[in-house]
Amino acid sequence: MGIGVRFRDRFVRNAGWIGTAEMMARVSRLLTAVVLARCLEPVEFGVAAIAMTTYELIRVFTQNGIGAKIVQVDAASLEATCNTAWRLNWIVAIGLVLVQCLLAFPVAWYYDHASLAWMVMLLAGVYLLIPLSQVQVFLIQRQNRLKPIALLSGAQVTVDNLLTAALAIAGLGAWAVVLPKLLVTPVWVFGIRRFQYWRPQRGAGLGPWREIVRFGKHVLGVEVLKAMRLHLDNLVIGRFLGLEALGIYYFARNAGLGISLSLINSFNTALYPHFCEARGNASQLRDKFHSSLQTIALIVPPLIILQAALAPWYVPLVFGEQWSTAVPVLMLLCLSALPRPFGEGASQMMRALDRPDVDFYWGVLFTGLFVSAVVAGLSGGVTGVALAVLLVHVLALPAYTLWVERRFLPAGAPG
């Protein structure tokens, strides 16, 4: 009992630090959302949405599972694994810069908006900064001390949001959303390197890159599918319903679902190192899984329901009457977040059990269901798409969570 309480306290403490950072970011995000709603037209929201969606769909390849192996590996292999991860991260980063720059002009042509090409190319510069801190981030996670990550993440997002608001007031339009992503990345890199010292150790040699890539390819697959589910609806709406409709949908996502997802991410980031601590003990791992989801269930759903219920009141008051038409979309997208932390919990458990392949195959199935639902919802406009997103999450994610618990964490398994 004492061990379970200690593990739960550590999880809650880490999630608490991340939650505090998310609250910092949320206050600035609210301010920024208000400024953007009053300074940008729906079409400008749509252009920013396409630029950011293209960036996010490419950026997901930086979340490739290479660093996640650092959290798991034994102490004797740690430095060699870090050396290999460092080299692989640079290879990936340079490749992503080239890919995104090559895609920039076709994306601008497809959506018939010339400035999109320059926005997409500018965002590619972020990838050249990311490898400078990736190994350090996972070393911090390995130590299960997430306070530095939380504080720096909160600071980075807050500066990003405030800079976005300032640029929007200055009249930069969609560029106000894009420029800060590159300008604030050094805040994260500098801070992480101050909190966690690491340099490549030549004497340690290199770790088994094939094993790292084997583990990472399934983690990457899961993250790619997750990014597709987060952003493909934007691309579909922008193409078939137009940039103005996408602007309304994108506003609803940022003002509704974006806030909910930030809360979910505060717990999700803490789950993986929390589960990894008990990898060798089935009983402890099962207890961690149950207690973590119970903690999430007490906090996340009530806040999401409250936000959705208040949307008809706060949207016109805070953002302006012109966005009242987005209220039904905002409410539906917000409610779609209810089952997401539990599905994420199951996903992190599969990663901790060294079975990201299972999570990947599930992701393929779920993504197929998601895309089908979005296409079917197009006939109902942006509200129809939002309803389809809600239904597919509510029906699919609880089923996956329950299956993981029964299949991989059966009651009575030996410790």
N, C-alpha and C positions, 0 to 999 in steps of 0.2 A: 504493500500500500504506500509506504514511504517513498519507494523508488518511483511508482507511478505518479505520485503527487509532484516529486521533484522534476520528472520529465515534463509533466503538464505545465508546471510553473515556468520552466525554461522556454517551452513553446509559446506560452502566453506572453512572457517577457519579450521574446524576440518579435512576436507578432505585434506586441504593444509598441515597441520602438518603430516598427515599420508603419503601424497604424498612425502613430503620432506624426511621422513624416508625411503620410498620405493626407492627414488633416491639414498640415501646413500647405501642402500642394493644393488641396481642395479649396481652401480659402482663396488662394491666388487664382486658381482655375475658375472659380465662380466670378471673381472680378473680371478676369479676361473674357469669359463667356458673355458677360453683360456688355463689355466694350465692343467685342466683335459683333454681337447681335445688333448693336446700334450703329456700328461703323461700316459693316460689310453688307452688301446685297446678297440674296440667295445664290446668284450666279458666281459671285466671288467665293462664297462658301464652297460651291461645287468645284471650282478650279482648285482651291486649296485641298479639297477632299481627294481629288485625283492625284495630285502631286504627293500628298502624304501617304495615300494608299499604295502607290507605286513604290515609294521608299520603304514602307513597312513590309511589303511583300518581299522585297530584296533583303532588307535588314534582318529578316528572320533567320537567314543563313548564318548570321553571327551567333545564333543560339543553337549551336550545332552539337552540343553534348561533349565536345572535346574537353572543355574545362570541367564539366560535371564529374568526369573520371577522377579529377584531383580530389574531390570530396571523399571518394570511396577508397582510393588506393592505400595500401599499407605504407607505413612510415619509411621502410627501406627503399621503396620504389618512388617515393614522392618527388625528389629533385629531378630524377630522370623523366618522370611523367610531366613535370612542369616544363622542362626544356622542350620536350616534344610538342606539348600543347602550345607553347609560345611560337614555335616555328610554324605549326599548322595554322594557327590563328592569323599569322601574317600572310600566308599563302591564300587563305580564304578572303582576307580583307582586300588584297590587291585584285583578286579575281572579281569581287563584287563591284569594285569601282569601275572596272572595264565593262561589266555586264550592264550596270545601271546607266552608264554614259551611252552605251550602244542602244539602249531602249528609249532614251530620252526623246529623240525626234519622232520615232514611230508612235509613241504615246501622244505627243502633241498633235501629230497628224490625225490620229484616230479620233481624238476628241475636238479637233478643229480649233485649237487654241495655242498659238505660237509660243507664248511665254511659259507654257508647261515644260517645254524642253529645258529651258535654263533653270527652272526650279528643280527639276529632277536631277540635273547634272550637279547643281550646287549641293544638294543633299548627299550626293555620293562621297563628298569630302569627309563626312562623318566616319566612314569606314577606316580611314587611315589613322584615326585617333583611337579607335576602340581597342586594338591589340596592346596598346601601351598600359592597359590596366586590367585586362581579362584574367590573367593568371592570379593577380593579387586578389581579385574579387572572390575567386573560388578558394583561395587559401583562407580568406576570412570566413567563408561559409564552412570550410572544413573544421574550423575552430568553433563553429556554431556561435559566433558573436556577431550578430547582425546589426548591432547599433551603428557602427560606422557606415554600413551600406545604407541603412535607413536614413540617417541624417544627411548624407551626401545626396541621396536620391531626392529627398525632400527639398534640399537647397537648389539642386539643379532644376527641378521642375518648377519651383517657385520663381527662380530667375527667368526661366524660359517663359512662363506665363506673364510675368510683369513686363518683360521685354516685348512680347507679342502685343500686349495691350498698348504699350507706348508707341510701337510702330503702326498699329492700327489707327490710333488717334492722329498720328503724323500723316496718315493718308496713303500708306503703302498697299492697302488692299490685301489680296491673297498672299503677297510676299511677307506680310506681317506674321503669318502662320509658319512660313517656311524658313526664313532667315535665322530665327533664334535657335533652331535645332542644331545648326552648325556652330553658332557663336557660343553656346553654353556647354558644349561637350567638354572643353578643356577644364571646366569647373569639376566635373566628375573625375576626369583622369588625374588631375593634380591632387585632388582630395584623397582618392583611393591610394595613390602612391605614397602619400604622407602617412596614412594609417597602416599600410602593410608594405614593408620593405621586401622586395624580391628582385634579383637579377639572375639571368641565365648562368648556371653553374657548369662550366665546361668540363670540369673533372667528373661530374656525375653521369656524363654520357646522355644517351637518349633512351626513352622508354619504348615499350613495344607499340609502335604506331598502329600496327594492324589491329591490335586489341582495342586501342582508343578509338580508331575509326569504326570498328565493328559496333562498339557501344554507341558511338556518337551518331552513326547513320540513322539509327532508329529514333534517337532523341531528336535529331534534326527533322526526320520525317514527321514526327508528332508536332513539332513547332511549326513546320511549314503548313501542315493541315490546319492547325489552330489559327495561323495568320490568314489563311484562305477563308476560314469561316468568319473571321473578324472583319475582313475587308472585301470579299468578293461581292457582297450585296451592294457596296458602294459602286463598284465597277458596272454591275448589271443595271442598277438604277440609272447611273449616269449615261449609259449607252441607250437604254430602251425608254426611259421616262424623261431624260433630259437633265441638264446641269441645274436648272432651277429646282426641279423636284429633288435632285440629289442634295442641293443646298439645304432644303427643309429637313431631309432625312439626316444629313450630317450634323445639323444643329441639334436635332433631337437626340442623336447618339452622344454628342459631347455633353449636352446639358443634362442628360438622363443616365444612359448606360455608362458613359465615361466615368461618372462619379461612383456608380455601383462597382464597376470593374476595379477602380483604384482601391476600394475597400477589400474586395476579394483578393487582389494581388498582395495585399499586406499579409494575409494569412498564407497564401500560396507560396510566397518566397520563403516563409519560415518552415513549411512542411517537409521539404526534401532533406535538409540536414537533420531535422527532428526525427524523421523516420530512419535515416542512415545510422543513427546512434544505436539502434536496436536490430541491425541487420542479422545478427547471429542468434537472436532469441525470438522465436515465433510468438511466444506468449506476450512478451513486452511489445512487440511490433503490433500485434492485434490490439492491445490496450491503448497504444499510442494512436492508432487509427481511429478507434472509437471515441477516445477522449477528445481528440483534435476536432473531429466532426461535430461532436456535441458542443464544444466551445464555439465553433463557427455557427452552429444552428441557433445558439442563444443570442448571437450578436448581429449576424448579417441579415437574415430574412426580415426581422422587424424593421430595420432601417430602410431596406429596399421598399417594403410595402408602404411605409410612411412617406417616403419620397414620391412614390407613384401616386399616392392618394392626394398629396398636396400640389401636384403638378398643375391642375386647372387654376389654382390660386396664384402660385408663385411665378409661373412662366410669363403671363401678361404683365404682372406687377414688376418683376425684376428685369425681364428681357425686352418687354415692349409688346403692345397689342398685336403688332404685325406678325408675331410668332405664335399666336393663339392656335392657328391651324396645325401647328406641330404637336400640340398637347396629346392627342390620341396616340400618335407615333411614339412620343417620348414615354408615355405610360406603358405601352406594350413592350418596348425595348427594355425599359427599366425592370419590368417583371420577368423578362427572360433571363435576368441575372440570378434569380432565386435558386435554381438548381446548379449553377455553374461552380460554386466553390466545392460542392460535393463531388462533381465530376473531376475537378482539378485535384482533389484529394486522392481519388482513385488513380489518377494519372501519375502523381508523385510517388504513390506507393509502388506502382509497377516499375518506376525508375529506380527506386531504392532497392527493390528485389532483383535488380539487374535483368528485368524483363521489359525493356522499352519496346521490344518487338510486339508484345501483346497490345500495348497501348497504341502502337502505330497501326496495327490491323484494325483495331477499334476505330481509330481516327479516320481511316479510309472509308469505313462503313458510315460513320457519322457525317463526314463531309459530303458523301453522296446524298444522304438524306437531306442535309442542309441545303445543298445547291438545288435539289429537286423542289424543296419547299419554297425557296426564294423565287424560282422561276414560276411556280404555280401561283404565288402571291402577287405577281406583277399585274394580273388582271384587276386587282383591287387597289392599284396605285401604291404609294408609299405606305399607306395604312395596311394594305393587304400584305405587303412584304414584312412589315413589323409583326403582324399577327402570325405569319408563317414562321418567323424566327422564334417567337414565343413558344408556339406549339411544339416545334421540333426539339427545343431544349427541354421543355417540361416533360415530354414523353420519353426522350432517349437517355438523358444523363442520369436520372435516378436508377434506371434499369442497369446501366453500366456500373454504377457505384455498388449496387447490391450484388451484381455478378462478381465483381472483384473481391468483395468481402467474403462471399460464400466459396469462391473457387480458390483463392490464394490465402485467405485468413480464416480457415475453418475453426469453429469452436473445438477445444480439446486437443489442438495441435501441440506436440511436445515443444517445450522451451529449449 
